[in-house]
Structure formats: C-alpha cells, structure tokens
C-alpha cells in the first residue's frame, strides 16, 4: 500500500445487503479502517450527517438508489460487482471518481469500452473462512453445497405460458415464441454434457431463429433475462446430473434447495440449506468438495472456489479460463471437463489421500498468499488512491 496511506484515518461506508459484505466489514476493521456498515439507502444517509464523515462508499453489486445518494453528496463511489446489466450502464453518467471492480472479465471489458473506470478483480473469502487443512477424520467423503436452480426452471415455464397468452393471436407471434422455445430445448439437450464450454450464451443467441427473436426487438431487458434464464435451466440439468453421477458410486452429502430430494437416490444425503456461518467447517471437514459453475459464469471465478481453499478444503471444479489464470490443477485444486472425468478423479483421490492432502495444503497456502479479503481490500483502496491522484481529484477527507 502507498506509504502515505493512513488506514485509520479513512472512513468507509460498506453496504451489507449481501452476506459476503459482512466479511468485508470485519476484515476492513482488522486492517485499521473505520467502517460504517449500511444495509439500506436511508442507513447510508444517516452516516452522512454531519457532512464529511464518509470518505468512500463501497458496495457489492450496483444499486441505483445508493449511487444516487453518492452523486447527490459528491462521494467517492466504488462497486465490486458480479452482475453487470447492459441496461443500467446506459442510464447513468459515471464520474472519474466512480470505480468498478468486476468478478467477470467480460463485464470488465464492457465497462471499460463505455469509458467507465473498471478493473477485473475476483471476489474472495474473509477471515471467517480461515481454517487449517484437515488431514483425517473427515465428516463426509463428497460434499456438494449448491442449489439446483429448479425454481428458475419453473419460473421460466410460467413466463413462457404467460407470454403465449399475452401475445396476439394474429401475426404469427405465438408461433414465433413456440419456435424459440423448441430451439432452446434442443440446444439445452445438446449442451448438457458440455460442462466446460464457455460459449453457451453466444451459441444460444446465434442459434435462434431471427423471426422468433424479433418478439424481443423492443424489449432488450427481457431478451437478456430470457438468455439468463436458459443458462440457469442448463445449470439445473447439469447439477442434477452431477448429483446422480456421484451418488451412483459414493455417498454424497448435499446442502441446497429441496429439489435435491426428488432424485430419489439413497446415496444422496440431503441436509437442507447451509447457513453462511456453517460453510467454513463444512468445506474443511469434507474429503472432497465439488463445484459446478453455471455455464454463463465460466468467465468468472465463483466465490465457492475461494471459500473452499480458504477453509483448507480440497476442491474439484469444472475449469474456466479465469480460474486457470490464477490456480494450477494438480497443485492448488483439481478440475474435470466431463462427468466421466469427475468420477475418475474422485476415485483417484479417494484411493490416494496423500495426494488430496498435499493439494489441499498448497491450495490453502496460495489463497493465504495472494487472495485473502484483506489483500483484496488493500488493493481496492490503493487503486482508488492512485486513480484520484492521477485524475487530479480532491483527496479523501481522511488525509490520503
């Protein structure tokens, strides 16, 4: 961090709308920053009285009500975002003091192309997750902590039925929507085995009949939601297949939504939803934790990856370019590109516990070396400091 940066003099207002933000608050305080947590716009406004008490507002994901307050009070605004909608970007004129850190490289490129200050920065895990790797007496052989997205499937089906009813009977619109649904179903079926394909959304859009897509011509937000919903449908199919594949060989402990129970496999030991504070102990005590990233998220790194490594656990995950940039398979974690390879890898590590423990230790050490929440927060503050100096903006109230 810059020599002139004095953390105790810097006061951060951190949004706690997401559970992960509580880790940011704890670790920012441990670094010596003064932190004012807020969970609503009205909470933030209370912190602004008297004026000058907040140097920087930091939130996870963009919320226009928080940003409006920052502009009204001329505050430095920083957002660590995992969901960059192409539509809210165009509704605001961002200032040189606004900065976005993006979980996803594609989102980073998109913001930068719009002239918005942005940097790619994967999320992380806070001190809450720090555990020494477990070497013996594991609570379960295989652990899945993930939802199925079956609710999204049901919601998509309801939207489709409502869409058919709302479209006019004349003009071919209902037929167009039916074709769109049929084309989507074919691509979902073809794509189910492809858990390492990074271009699902592009293939999906390219495969659609232009006349069918025309029903979204004047509704780009609904088209974006439609594509996102199909991505979650594919995630649902792949996650259920993942559970069935593993449970056909070994007992699998599953935390997630109740749809897991519908598989009807005796080897699926469903435990309900995992509370956030339970996760460190779960990942630490599992012989193998398995992650399966949504197809539309393979250009980012799920927080679960950092959670497992921080907890000293051993992780098997489908790969993505972003993940492979910072972690090495066989050294910090391991990867699988098909359900068959996942089965082979699980069998290998169950038969070679020493290899599993070596990788878990190295993955934990790499997390502690480069990827802690404290390191991320230090980087964010240092980057904002540098940018304000370069752009000639006023320095922070805290004496930067």
N, C-alpha and C positions, 0 to 999 in steps of 0.2 A: 504494500500500500504506500502511497505517496508520503514522503517524510513530513509534509505539513498538515496531513490529515489528522485531526484530533477527534477520534470517535466519540468520546464522552460529551463533546460539545455539539454533536449533531443529533437532532431530534427527528425521528422517523415516525410517520403515521402509517401503520401497516393494516391493510384490510384483512379481516379474519373470516370472510364469507366462506372460505374453503378450509377444511380441517388442516391441510398441509401448512396453511399460513401460520398456525399456532407454533409450528416448529420454527418458522422464520422469526417469530417474535422471541421465542426462547433463546435462539442462537444469536440473534442481533443483540439482545440484552447481555448475553455472555461475552460478546465482543466489546461491550462497553458503550454501545449506543443507547440513547434514551428513546424508548419506544412508546408510542401512543396507539394501542390497538383500537380498531373501529370495525363494527360489523354492519353499519348502515350509513347512508349519506348524512343523516341527522347526527350520528355519533361523530363523524368527521367534522361537521360544522361546529360542534361543541368544543372540539380540540383547537379550533382556530380562534378562540376567544381567551385571552386577548390576541390581537393580530401579531404575527411574528413568532408564534410558538411552534410552528411546524416548518421544517426545512425541506422535507421531501416526502411525498406521498407514494407509497409502494403497494400495489395490489396484484393479485393473481387473476388473470383474465380481465379484459376490458369491460368496464361498466360505464355507460354514458352519463349516469347520474353523478358518479364520483368525478368523472372527468370534467363535467360542467362546473362543479364546485371548485376544482383546481384552477380552471380558467378564470372564474369569477374572482378568485383571490390571488391570481398570478403566482400559483405554486408550481414548484418543480414536480412533474408527474412522471412516474416510472411504472411500467406494466410488465409483468412476467406472464406471458400468455401461452396457453395451449390451444386456443380456438380463435383463429383469425378469420372472421367472416369478411368476405369480399364486399359486403354491403355497408357495414358500419364505417369502414375506412373512408368511403366517399362522402359521408355525412359530416365529417369534421375537418377543420383546418388545423393541423397539429403544428406546434411551435418548436423552435430549436431546443427548448428546454425539456421537451417530451421525449421519452426514450422507451423503446420496446425491446425486451429480451424474449426470444421465441423458442419454444421447445422444438419447433419444426423448422428444418432448413428451407422448405418450400415457402412457408409463411414469411420467413426472414427475407428471402429474395423478393417476395411480393411487396412487402412493406418498403424495402429499400428502393424498389423500382418506382414507388409512389413518392419518393423523396422524404420518407419518414425515417428517422434515426432508429435503426434496429440492429440487433446482433443475435446470432444463434447461441443459445445457452440452454443445454439440457437441464431439466429440473434435478432434484436431489433428495436426500433424506437428512433429517436433522439428528441432533444428539439423542433424541428419544429412541432411535433405532440402533444405536451403537451397542454391539454385543461381541464378545469373544467367540470365535468359531467353535462349535460343538464338535467333539471328537467321538463321543459314544453315548449310549442311552438315548437314542433318538425317539421322539414321540410317535413318528409315523414314517413309513418308507417314502411315500409320494404325497405331495401336498399341492392342491390347486386352490388358489384364492382368486376367484374371478366370477363375474356374473355371466349369464348366458345370452343376454340381450333378447330373450324371448318376448319380453314386454314390447320391445321395438317391433318385432315381427307382428304381434297382434295389433299394435298401433298403426303400422303400415297397411295392414289389411283393412282396418276400419277406415283409414283415409282413402284407400282405393275405392271401397264401396260408396263412401260419401261423394267421391269425385264423379263416379258414374252417375249418381243421382242428380248432381248439380249441373253437369254438362247438358247442353241442349240436345234433344233427340235428333234434330236435323243437323246437317252439315258435316257429319262423319266424326265428330269429336269423341263420342263414346267409343267408336270403333278404334280411333287412334289411341286412346288410353288403354284399351284392351290389348292392342298390339304391343304397346310399350310394356305392359305387364308381362306378356308372353315372352318378349325378347329378354327382359330382365331375368325371368325364371330360367331360361336356357343358359344365360351366362353365369348365374349363380350356381347352377348344377355343374357346369364345366369347371368352375373356379374352385369348388370346394376342396379338392386335394392340393391346391397351389398355395400353401401357407407361407411361401417366401416370395411371392410375386408382389412387386412394388407398384405395379401399374394398373391395379384393378379399376380404380376410378376412371382413369383415362380410357381404358378398354371399354368400360361400361358406357361412357358417354359416346365414344366413337361407334359403338355397335348399334346405337339406337336409330331407328327409322326417323328421318328428318321430319316427315309429316306428323309422326307421333309426338316428337319432341316439341312441335310447334304449339301444342296446348300450353306450354310454359313460356311462350315467347315474351309475354309482357309480365311475367312473374319469376324473375331470376332467383329470388329468395326461395320460392317453392321448388324450383328446379334443383337448387343446391341442397335443400332439405331432402328431396327425393333421392338424390345420389347418396347422401349421407345415410339415409335410412336403409338403402340397399346394401351399403357397406356393413351396417350393423346386422342385417339379415345374414350376410355371408359369415360374419364373425360368430353369429349364433350357431350356424350349421357346423362351422369348424370346431368350435369349443365343445359342442355336444359330441362330435366325432372324436375329439381328443379324449374326453372322459371315457367314452366307450372303448377306445383303443387301449388305454392304460388299464382300465378295470377288467379287461379280458385276460390280464396277466397278473396283476397285483392289487392288493387293497389300496384304495385311493381316498384320502381324507379331503373333503371338498367343503369350502366355505363360499357362499354366494347366495343367489336368489333361489327360491323354492323349486324352480323348474328343473334343477338338477335331480330332484327326487323322481321325476317322471321317467328317467331312464330305466328304472326297474332292475338295475344290476346289483347283486348282493355285495359286490366289492366296492361300490360307491358308498362311502360313509359320510353322509351329508350332515354338516354341523350347523347350518344356518348362516346368517350374516356375521362376518367378523368385525367386531368393533375396532376402530383405528388403533387404539392403545394395545390391542391384543397382537397386532401384526409382528412386532419385533420378536416376541417369544415364539410365535408360530414358525416364522422363517428360520429362526435359529435352531429349533428342535426338529426340523424336517430333514430327512436324509437327502431328498431331492425336492426342490420347489420347481414347478413348471409354469412358464409364462407363454401365452399365445397372444401376440399383439394383433389388434384389429388391422385388416388389410389397408385401410385408409390412413393408418398411423405408422407405417413402416419407414417413413422418412423422419421419424422422431424416436425417442427412447422412452418407453413407459416408466413411470415412477417406480413401478414394482421392481424393475431391474435394480435400481439403486437401493430400494428397501431391503431386498434380499441380501445384496452384497454388504450393506451396512450392518445387517443383523448377523453377519458371519455365516450365512447360509450358502448352499450350493445351488446354482441356477442352471436349468436347461431352458432355452428360449429359441423361438424362431428368429432368424437373423434379419437385420436391416442394415442398410449402409451406414446410418448414423451410429448404430451400436458398434459395428465393426471398426469404426474410426477410432474408438477410444478403449475398447476391450478386445482381448485376443482369445478366441475359442481355444480351449485346452489349457489356458493359462489362468484366466480370471473367472471364466464361466464356460459353458459349452452350448453349442447350437445344434438345431436339427432343421432340415429343409423338407422333411416329409414325415408323415405319421409312422412310416416304417423305420426311418432313421431314429425317431424318438424312442420307439420300442427297443431298438438295438442299443442306443446309448444308455437307457435306463438299466437294461440287463447288464451292460458292461460295468457301470459304476456300482451297481449292487454287488457284483462279483469282485470289484476292486475298490474297496472302501478307502484304501490309502491314497489312490488317485483322486477320489472325490474330496478327501480332506485337504490334500495339497492344493487343489484348485480353489476350494473354499477359503483357505488361508490367504492365498495370493490375491483372490478377488477382493477380499476384505481389506487387505493391505493397500491395494490400488485405490479402492474407494477412499480410505483414510488419507492417502497421499494427495489425491487430486480433486475429489468430488464431494467433499462434505458440504453441508449447507453453509457452514461458516465461510468456507472458501468461496462459495458462490456469492454470498452477501458481500464479502470483501471485494470481489471482482466487480459487482454491480456498483458499489459506492465509488470505487476507484475509477471506473469507466465514466460515471456521471460527472465526477470531479474533473476528469480530463476533458470531457466534452464541454463543460461550462467554461473552462479556461480557454479552450481553442476558439469557441464561438464568441468570446467576449461578453458572456452574460454576467450579471451580478453574481458574486459568490454567495454561497449558502450563508444563512444567518449564523450558523454555528462556527464560523471562522475558517472555512476552507480556503 
